[in-house]
């Protein structure tokens, strides 16, 4: 059983958020959705949420940081495992299943994610691979957008109240307390670089320059999505 937590301040990401969640093949799941924008209409989101199973929508004042929103979301969750979904990335249908299998097979893993991730540049129709190439093994850190962890560690590690970098800090604090981080393979997730603003302030051409195995395609999902992996 996995609780997905998503924090957003962007009204136009509603469709993407619900699509990522509802497409997951894992049956035992819930979504804790936090609206971090005072102008967002929570009733509209709650109405849309009724079309999907086990979705809870909350709204917190936009003066609160995303770290505070994530901490709040974890407290509202009901399941043993927490998976953070970013509002603008792609999470393929087998994504949560792979997270679940990793926790079940790697008993020492307290945090699960991906050391290597695909990045899709929408403007250029280009898919690239980014990261340490750490796959299927223990690692010092995983990509922020793929962060999942046992709820058991939350009394010892919280998201630090900071504007950016709280996911990285969360992992650093977890390692300092002796918790282990495991990287699955690169598949079933892609960070999407579109026209919208990103919390990771790096230009697309700079990011593309450090990616490997680049390929030009409009159907990145066919490459990224892998069942039975």
Secondary structure as UniProt FT lines:
FT   STRAND          2..8
FT   HELIX           11..13
FT   HELIX           14..22
FT   STRAND          29..35
FT   TURN            38..39
FT   HELIX           42..49
FT   TURN            50..51
FT   STRAND          55..59
FT   TURN            62..63
FT   HELIX           66..76
FT   STRAND          81..84
FT   STRAND          90..91
FT   TURN            93..94
FT   HELIX           95..105
FT   TURN            107..108
FT   STRAND          109..114
FT   STRAND          116..121
FT   TURN            122..125
FT   STRAND          126..131
FT   STRAND          137..138
FT   HELIX           144..146
FT   STRAND          148..150
FT   HELIX           151..153
FT   TURN            154..156
FT   HELIX           166..176
FT   TURN            177..178
FT   STRAND          180..184
FT   STRAND          189..193
FT   HELIX           204..209
FT   STRAND          212..216
FT   HELIX           220..224
FT   TURN            227..228
//
